[in-house]
Amino acid sequence: MNEVQKLPQHQASTMLYLVPTPVGNLKDITYRSIEVLQKADVILCEDTRTSSRLLQHYNIQKPISPYHQHNEHKIVPHLITQMQSGKVFALITDAGTPGISDPAFLLVRACIQQNIKVECLPGATAFVPALVVSGLPTNRFAFEGFLPIKKGRHSLLTKLSLEERTIILYESPMRLQKTLLELITYFGQERACSVSREISKMFETHIRGTLQEVYHHFQQHCVKGEIVLILAGKSS
């Protein structure tokens, strides 16, 4: 039997924690997440202004530093060096789990390459509650996150139109109507779908029906907040 490869002694403890944050209600954070944020040396934030509100709510007073898609390529080597010297980091995003349609991949990959221990805490992510309450099959699904804005959009929608699993998309309120209209073109107006917004917040809503029905609803109603769009898979 092969022995489990052990980390070097100086890297036996976790140096990077990926900490999910609430997608809406601040009470959705776990006790363990708060403990990790309290003991980290530095908290990496997607938007320091947004994260500051959460940290202040739980009286967490730690140095914070921006980590987002516009600077991650540049600062990953520096962060790795600091972890190798013994500094513990916690990475959070504006809402949800780091790495799920939010930055984390590059840093996690670099840590693995340098044999630095990484832990991802279980916690909030918007698409799970949206999927569960959609009324569409949950046993098999394809999470696609945000569709490409331009390049690759047509080819991906064409491919997804043949997908038999339930499909999960993220979308901005500004592009929702345009995306629903495109989905009608590629998927057909009778494809079942559900649109969820403001998960766990005061004005949480779920609009279910065919693509045509849901499109007509949002033609008549202004929409704000984060959007999760669930689509039935193609019938066999």
PyMOL commands that set and color helices and strands:
alter all, ss='L'
color gray80, all
select helices_A, chain A and resi 9-11+26-28+31-39+48-57+72-84+105-113+127-132+153-160+176-187+211-220
alter helices_A, ss='H'
color red, helices_A
select strands_A, chain A and resi 16-18+42-45+64-66+89-92+118-120+141-146+166-171+192-197+205-210+227-231
alter strands_A, ss='S'
color yellow, strands_A
deselect
rebuild
show_as cartoon
